[in-house]
Amino acid sequence: MPPAGPDAVDLWYRGLRSLPPAAGGVPRILAGDFNATLDHAALRAVLDTGYRDAAAYVGKGLAPTWPAGGPLPPVTIDHVLVDGGYFVRDTSVHELPGSDHRAVFADVLSIT
């Protein structure tokens, strides 16, 4: 849910808070439209449980993912988050026909 109004902001916060923590022994990858940059405190709280942003890990954390064209300045709100059980080899961003988002691809290897 994009945080585009008072009611939507609460849903957005609840959605991020409901994500499973990275800790717990089960390898986890979270991927999708988080509607948050790495500067958002709510996404930082998810990262603080033990996830890393795959793109930031390989030095590509500012590759814009939204909007895929239009008058707004591009931002990075789509992410692949990996826990400590994965090594990130590379990431890339790709156009998606018919979408206002760009796809994020992450090449990861399990190290557990």
TIVO-2410 file (N, C-alpha, C; in nm, 3 decimals):
# residues 112
REC num residu      c1      c2      c3 atome chaine
REC   1      M   0.085  -0.118   0.000     N      A
REC   1      M   0.000   0.000   0.000    CA      A
REC   1      M   0.089   0.123   0.000     C      A
REC   2      P   0.078   0.210  -0.101     N      A
REC   2      P   0.160   0.332  -0.099    CA      A
REC   2      P   0.113   0.425   0.013     C      A
REC   3      P   0.206   0.489   0.081     N      A
REC   3      P   0.169   0.580   0.191    CA      A
REC   3      P   0.121   0.714   0.138     C      A
REC   4      A   0.004   0.715   0.075     N      A
REC   4      A  -0.045   0.833   0.004    CA      A
REC   4      A  -0.161   0.902   0.074     C      A
REC   5      G  -0.172   0.891   0.203     N      A
REC   5      G  -0.277   0.957   0.279    CA      A
REC   5      G  -0.277   0.903   0.421     C      A
REC   6      P  -0.346   0.970   0.512     N      A
REC   6      P  -0.341   0.930   0.653    CA      A
REC   6      P  -0.377   0.783   0.677     C      A
REC   7      D  -0.484   0.735   0.618     N      A
REC   7      D  -0.522   0.595   0.638    CA      A
REC   7      D  -0.423   0.500   0.570     C      A
REC   8      A  -0.375   0.539   0.453     N      A
REC   8      A  -0.282   0.454   0.380    CA      A
REC   8      A  -0.147   0.446   0.449     C      A
REC   9      V  -0.104   0.551   0.514     N      A
REC   9      V   0.024   0.549   0.585    CA      A
REC   9      V   0.021   0.445   0.695     C      A
REC  10      D  -0.088   0.436   0.769     N      A
REC  10      D  -0.099   0.337   0.875    CA      A
REC  10      D  -0.093   0.195   0.817     C      A
REC  11      L  -0.162   0.170   0.707     N      A
REC  11      L  -0.157   0.039   0.643    CA      A
REC  11      L  -0.016   0.006   0.595     C      A
REC  12      W   0.053   0.107   0.540     N      A
REC  12      W   0.190   0.089   0.492    CA      A
REC  12      W   0.282   0.051   0.608     C      A
REC  13      Y   0.274   0.125   0.720     N      A
REC  13      Y   0.354   0.093   0.838    CA      A
REC  13      Y   0.324  -0.047   0.889     C      A
REC  14      R   0.197  -0.082   0.898     N      A
REC  14      R   0.160  -0.215   0.947    CA      A
REC  14      R   0.213  -0.324   0.855     C      A
REC  15      G   0.208  -0.299   0.724     N      A
REC  15      G   0.260  -0.396   0.628    CA      A
REC  15      G   0.408  -0.421   0.648     C      A
REC  16      L   0.485  -0.315   0.664     N      A
REC  16      L   0.629  -0.331   0.685    CA      A
REC  16      L   0.658  -0.397   0.820     C      A
REC  17      R   0.582  -0.360   0.922     N      A
REC  17      R   0.605  -0.421   1.054    CA      A
REC  17      R   0.567  -0.569   1.058     C      A
REC  18      S   0.482  -0.613   0.965     N      A
REC  18      S   0.439  -0.753   0.964    CA      A
REC  18      S   0.538  -0.845   0.894     C      A
REC  19      L   0.641  -0.790   0.832     N      A
REC  19      L   0.738  -0.874   0.762    CA      A
REC  19      L   0.820  -0.954   0.863     C      A
REC  20      P   0.853  -1.078   0.828     N      A
REC  20      P   0.928  -1.161   0.923    CA      A
REC  20      P   1.070  -1.108   0.941     C      A
REC  21      P   1.122  -1.119   1.062     N      A
REC  21      P   1.260  -1.076   1.083    CA      A
REC  21      P   1.357  -1.172   1.015     C      A
REC  22      A   1.477  -1.124   0.986     N      A
REC  22      A   1.577  -1.209   0.922    CA      A
REC  22      A   1.628  -1.315   1.018     C      A
REC  23      A   1.629  -1.287   1.146     N      A
REC  23      A   1.678  -1.383   1.245    CA      A
REC  23      A   1.582  -1.501   1.255     C      A
REC  24      G   1.634  -1.615   1.292     N      A
REC  24      G   1.546  -1.728   1.314    CA      A
REC  24      G   1.592  -1.857   1.250     C      A
REC  25      G   1.704  -1.857   1.181     N      A
REC  25      G   1.758  -1.980   1.126    CA      A
REC  25      G   1.704  -2.021   0.991     C      A
REC  26      V   1.591  -1.965   0.949     N      A
REC  26      V   1.534  -1.996   0.818    CA      A
REC  26      V   1.584  -1.891   0.719     C      A
REC  27      P   1.658  -1.931   0.614     N      A
REC  27      P   1.705  -1.832   0.517    CA      A
REC  27      P   1.586  -1.759   0.453     C      A
REC  28      R   1.599  -1.628   0.441     N      A
REC  28      R   1.487  -1.549   0.389    CA      A
REC  28      R   1.534  -1.448   0.285     C      A
REC  29      I   1.448  -1.432   0.184     N      A
REC  29      I   1.462  -1.325   0.085    CA      A
REC  29      I   1.326  -1.258   0.077     C      A
REC  30      L   1.323  -1.127   0.092     N      A
REC  30      L   1.201  -1.049   0.074    CA      A
REC  30      L   1.221  -0.964  -0.051     C      A
REC  31      A   1.124  -0.965  -0.140     N      A
REC  31      A   1.137  -0.890  -0.264    CA      A
REC  31      A   1.003  -0.827  -0.301     C      A
REC  32      G   1.011  -0.704  -0.352     N      A
REC  32      G   0.889  -0.642  -0.399    CA      A
REC  32      G   0.891  -0.491  -0.389     C      A
REC  33      D   0.772  -0.434  -0.403     N      A
REC  33      D   0.751  -0.290  -0.394    CA      A
REC  33      D   0.726  -0.256  -0.248     C      A
REC  34      F   0.827  -0.200  -0.183     N      A
REC  34      F   0.815  -0.163  -0.042    CA      A
REC  34      F   0.763  -0.021  -0.024     C      A
REC  35      N   0.748   0.052  -0.136     N      A
REC  35      N   0.707   0.193  -0.130    CA      A
REC  35      N   0.791   0.271  -0.029     C      A
REC  36      A   0.919   0.241  -0.026     N      A
REC  36      A   1.010   0.305   0.070    CA      A
REC  36      A   1.151   0.305   0.014     C      A
REC  37      T   1.219   0.416   0.033     N      A
REC  37      T   1.361   0.420   0.001    CA      A
REC  37      T   1.438   0.370   0.123     C      A
REC  38      L   1.567   0.352   0.107     N      A
REC  38      L   1.649   0.308   0.219    CA      A
REC  38      L   1.659   0.413   0.329     C      A
REC  39      D   1.610   0.534   0.302     N      A
REC  39      D   1.609   0.640   0.402    CA      A
REC  39      D   1.487   0.636   0.493     C      A
REC  40      H   1.384   0.561   0.455     N      A
REC  40      H   1.263   0.554   0.537    CA      A
REC  40      H   1.289   0.475   0.664     C      A
REC  41      A   1.253   0.531   0.778     N      A
REC  41      A   1.275   0.465   0.907    CA      A
REC  41      A   1.205   0.329   0.913     C      A
REC  42      A   1.086   0.318   0.854     N      A
REC  42      A   1.012   0.191   0.859    CA      A
REC  42      A   1.087   0.081   0.784     C      A
REC  43      L   1.147   0.112   0.671     N      A
REC  43      L   1.225   0.012   0.599    CA      A
REC  43      L   1.356  -0.015   0.672     C      A
REC  44      R   1.416   0.087   0.731     N      A
REC  44      R   1.539   0.068   0.809    CA      A
REC  44      R   1.512  -0.029   0.925     C      A
REC  45      A   1.393  -0.022   0.984     N      A
REC  45      A   1.359  -0.114   1.093    CA      A
REC  45      A   1.356  -0.259   1.043     C      A
REC  46      V   1.309  -0.281   0.921     N      A
REC  46      V   1.311  -0.416   0.863    CA      A
REC  46      V   1.456  -0.459   0.843     C      A
REC  47      L   1.538  -0.371   0.788     N      A
REC  47      L   1.679  -0.403   0.766    CA      A
REC  47      L   1.751  -0.431   0.899     C      A
REC  48      D   1.712  -0.361   1.001     N      A
REC  48      D   1.776  -0.379   1.132    CA      A
REC  48      D   1.754  -0.517   1.193     C      A
REC  49      T   1.659  -0.594   1.139     N      A
REC  49      T   1.639  -0.731   1.190    CA      A
REC  49      T   1.742  -0.827   1.133     C      A
REC  50      G   1.824  -0.780   1.036     N      A
REC  50      G   1.929  -0.865   0.980    CA      A
REC  50      G   1.930  -0.877   0.830     C      A
REC  51      Y   1.842  -0.805   0.762     N      A
REC  51      Y   1.842  -0.806   0.615    CA      A
REC  51      Y   1.942  -0.706   0.560     C      A
REC  52      R   1.984  -0.730   0.435     N      A
REC  52      R   2.064  -0.633   0.358    CA      A
REC  52      R   1.989  -0.607   0.229     C      A
REC  53      D   1.994  -0.483   0.183     N      A
REC  53      D   1.938  -0.452   0.052    CA      A
REC  53      D   2.039  -0.501  -0.052     C      A
REC  54      A   1.996  -0.591  -0.140     N      A
REC  54      A   2.088  -0.654  -0.236    CA      A
REC  54      A   2.156  -0.551  -0.325     C      A
REC  55      A   2.081  -0.453  -0.375     N      A
REC  55      A   2.140  -0.353  -0.464    CA      A
REC  55      A   2.242  -0.267  -0.390     C      A
REC  56      A   2.210  -0.225  -0.270     N      A
REC  56      A   2.304  -0.144  -0.192    CA      A
REC  56      A   2.429  -0.225  -0.161     C      A
REC  57      Y   2.414  -0.353  -0.137     N      A
REC  57      Y   2.526  -0.441  -0.104    CA      A
REC  57      Y   2.631  -0.442  -0.215     C      A
REC  58      V   2.585  -0.435  -0.342     N      A
REC  58      V   2.679  -0.438  -0.455    CA      A
REC  58      V   2.703  -0.298  -0.513     C      A
REC  59      G   2.665  -0.194  -0.438     N      A
REC  59      G   2.693  -0.057  -0.482    CA      A
REC  59      G   2.596  -0.001  -0.584     C      A
REC  60      K   2.477  -0.060  -0.594     N      A
REC  60      K   2.377  -0.013  -0.691    CA      A
REC  60      K   2.246   0.028  -0.622     C      A
REC  61      G   2.257   0.070  -0.498     N      A
REC  61      G   2.139   0.098  -0.418    CA      A
REC  61      G   2.058   0.219  -0.460     C      A
REC  62      L   2.110   0.300  -0.549     N      A
REC  62      L   2.036   0.418  -0.595    CA      A
REC  62      L   1.979   0.401  -0.735     C      A
REC  63      A   1.982   0.281  -0.792     N      A
REC  63      A   1.923   0.257  -0.924    CA      A
REC  63      A   1.772   0.278  -0.913     C      A
REC  64      P   1.717   0.377  -0.983     N      A
REC  64      P   1.574   0.407  -0.966    CA      A
REC  64      P   1.484   0.296  -1.017     C      A
REC  65      T   1.375   0.274  -0.942     N      A
REC  65      T   1.279   0.170  -0.981    CA      A
REC  65      T   1.140   0.226  -1.009     C      A
REC  66      W   1.114   0.349  -0.965     N      A
REC  66      W   0.982   0.408  -0.986    CA      A
REC  66      W   0.994   0.559  -0.994     C      A
REC  67      P   0.915   0.628  -1.073     N      A
REC  67      P   0.832   0.575  -1.180    CA      A
REC  67      P   0.916   0.544  -1.303     C      A
REC  68      A   0.867   0.455  -1.383     N      A
REC  68      A   0.937   0.418  -1.506    CA      A
REC  68      A   0.897   0.514  -1.618     C      A
REC  69      G   0.921   0.640  -1.596     N      A
REC  69      G   0.884   0.745  -1.691    CA      A
REC  69      G   0.783   0.838  -1.627     C      A
REC  70      G   0.771   0.955  -1.683     N      A
REC  70      G   0.675   1.051  -1.629    CA      A
REC  70      G   0.744   1.170  -1.566     C      A
REC  71      P   0.664   1.259  -1.510     N      A
REC  71      P   0.718   1.386  -1.462    CA      A
REC  71      P   0.782   1.381  -1.322     C      A
REC  72      L   0.761   1.274  -1.247     N      A
REC  72      L   0.815   1.267  -1.111    CA      A
REC  72      L   0.962   1.227  -1.112     C      A
REC  73      P   1.040   1.276  -1.017     N      A
REC  73      P   1.180   1.232  -1.009    CA      A
REC  73      P   1.186   1.085  -0.970     C      A
REC  74      P   1.275   1.009  -1.032     N      A
REC  74      P   1.282   0.865  -1.003    CA      A
REC  74      P   1.342   0.838  -0.866     C      A
REC  75      V   1.288   0.735  -0.799     N      A
REC  75      V   1.336   0.692  -0.668    CA      A
REC  75      V   1.348   0.539  -0.666     C      A
REC  76      T   1.411   0.488  -0.563     N      A
REC  76      T   1.430   0.344  -0.547    CA      A
REC  76      T   1.340   0.296  -0.435     C      A
REC  77      I   1.224   0.239  -0.472     N      A
REC  77      I   1.128   0.191  -0.372    CA      A
REC  77      I   1.101   0.041  -0.383     C      A
REC  78      D   1.160  -0.022  -0.484     N      A
REC  78      D   1.146  -0.167  -0.503    CA      A
REC  78      D   1.278  -0.230  -0.463     C      A
REC  79      H   1.272  -0.336  -0.384     N      A
REC  79      H   1.394  -0.390  -0.325    CA      A
REC  79      H   1.394  -0.542  -0.322     C      A
REC  80      V   1.513  -0.598  -0.318     N      A
REC  80      V   1.535  -0.738  -0.282    CA      A
REC  80      V   1.618  -0.734  -0.155     C      A
REC  81      L   1.562  -0.789  -0.048     N      A
REC  81      L   1.631  -0.792   0.081    CA      A
REC  81      L   1.672  -0.935   0.109     C      A
REC  82      V   1.796  -0.954   0.149     N      A
REC  82      V   1.848  -1.088   0.178    CA      A
REC  82      V   1.901  -1.092   0.321     C      A
REC  83      D   1.891  -1.209   0.382     N      A
REC  83      D   1.948  -1.223   0.515    CA      A
REC  83      D   2.093  -1.269   0.502     C      A
REC  84      G   2.157  -1.295   0.616     N      A
REC  84      G   2.298  -1.331   0.616    CA      A
REC  84      G   2.330  -1.466   0.554     C      A
REC  85      G   2.230  -1.543   0.516     N      A
REC  85      G   2.253  -1.672   0.453    CA      A
REC  85      G   2.278  -1.664   0.304     C      A
REC  86      Y   2.283  -1.543   0.250     N      A
REC  86      Y   2.299  -1.526   0.106    CA      A
REC  86      Y   2.412  -1.429   0.074     C      A
REC  87      F   2.481  -1.458  -0.036     N      A
REC  87      F   2.582  -1.369  -0.093    CA      A
REC  87      F   2.522  -1.309  -0.219     C      A
REC  88      V   2.528  -1.178  -0.233     N      A
REC  88      V   2.473  -1.110  -0.350    CA      A
REC  88      V   2.586  -1.092  -0.451     C      A
REC  89      R   2.570  -1.152  -0.569     N      A
REC  89      R   2.672  -1.138  -0.675    CA      A
REC  89      R   2.651  -1.012  -0.755     C      A
REC  90      D   2.525  -0.980  -0.786     N      A
REC  90      D   2.497  -0.861  -0.868    CA      A
REC  90      D   2.348  -0.833  -0.864     C      A
REC  91      T   2.311  -0.712  -0.904     N      A
REC  91      T   2.171  -0.675  -0.922    CA      A
REC  91      T   2.160  -0.592  -1.049     C      A
REC  92      S   2.038  -0.587  -1.101     N      A
REC  92      S   2.010  -0.502  -1.217    CA      A
REC  92      S   1.864  -0.462  -1.214     C      A
REC  93      V   1.833  -0.354  -1.285     N      A
REC  93      V   1.698  -0.301  -1.293    CA      A
REC  93      V   1.655  -0.306  -1.439     C      A
REC  94      H   1.530  -0.348  -1.463     N      A
REC  94      H   1.482  -0.369  -1.599    CA      A
REC  94      H   1.345  -0.308  -1.620     C      A
REC  95      E   1.323  -0.256  -1.740     N      A
REC  95      E   1.192  -0.202  -1.778    CA      A
REC  95      E   1.092  -0.316  -1.784     C      A
REC  96      L   0.969  -0.288  -1.742     N      A
REC  96      L   0.859  -0.383  -1.749    CA      A
REC  96      L   0.748  -0.321  -1.833     C      A
REC  97      P   0.724  -0.371  -1.953     N      A
REC  97      P   0.618  -0.313  -2.035    CA      A
REC  97      P   0.485  -0.311  -1.961     C      A
REC  98      G   0.419  -0.196  -1.962     N      A
REC  98      G   0.289  -0.182  -1.899    CA      A
REC  98      G   0.292  -0.153  -1.751     C      A
REC  99      S   0.410  -0.141  -1.691     N      A
REC  99      S   0.421  -0.114  -1.548    CA      A
REC  99      S   0.485   0.022  -1.524     C      A
REC 100      D   0.446   0.086  -1.413     N      A
REC 100      D   0.512   0.212  -1.378    CA      A
REC 100      D   0.633   0.187  -1.287     C      A
REC 101      H   0.664   0.060  -1.262     N      A
REC 101      H   0.782   0.021  -1.185    CA      A
REC 101      H   0.881  -0.051  -1.275     C      A
REC 102      R   1.007  -0.046  -1.237     N      A
REC 102      R   1.109  -0.127  -1.302    CA      A
REC 102      R   1.131  -0.251  -1.215     C      A
REC 103      A   1.162  -0.361  -1.279     N      A
REC 103      A   1.188  -0.485  -1.207    CA      A
REC 103      A   1.330  -0.484  -1.151     C      A
REC 104      V   1.346  -0.541  -1.033     N      A
REC 104      V   1.477  -0.555  -0.972    CA      A
REC 104      V   1.514  -0.703  -0.977     C      A
REC 105      F   1.630  -0.732  -1.035     N      A
REC 105      F   1.680  -0.868  -1.043    CA      A
REC 105      F   1.802  -0.877  -0.952     C      A
REC 106      A   1.809  -0.981  -0.871     N      A
REC 106      A   1.923  -1.002  -0.784    CA      A
REC 106      A   1.978  -1.143  -0.807     C      A
REC 107      D   2.107  -1.152  -0.832     N      A
REC 107      D   2.176  -1.279  -0.847    CA      A
REC 107      D   2.237  -1.311  -0.711     C      A
REC 108      V   2.178  -1.408  -0.641     N      A
REC 108      V   2.223  -1.440  -0.506    CA      A
REC 108      V   2.262  -1.588  -0.496     C      A
REC 109      L   2.355  -1.616  -0.407     N      A
REC 109      L   2.399  -1.752  -0.380    CA      A
REC 109      L   2.376  -1.782  -0.233     C      A
REC 110      S   2.326  -1.900  -0.205     N      A
REC 110      S   2.309  -1.942  -0.067    CA      A
REC 110      S   2.446  -1.979  -0.011     C      A
REC 111      I   2.476  -1.932   0.110     N      A
REC 111      I   2.603  -1.966   0.173    CA      A
REC 111      I   2.581  -2.051   0.297     C      A
REC 112      T   2.458  -2.095   0.317     N      A
REC 112      T   2.430  -2.180   0.434    CA      A
REC 112      T   2.404  -2.322   0.391     C      A
***
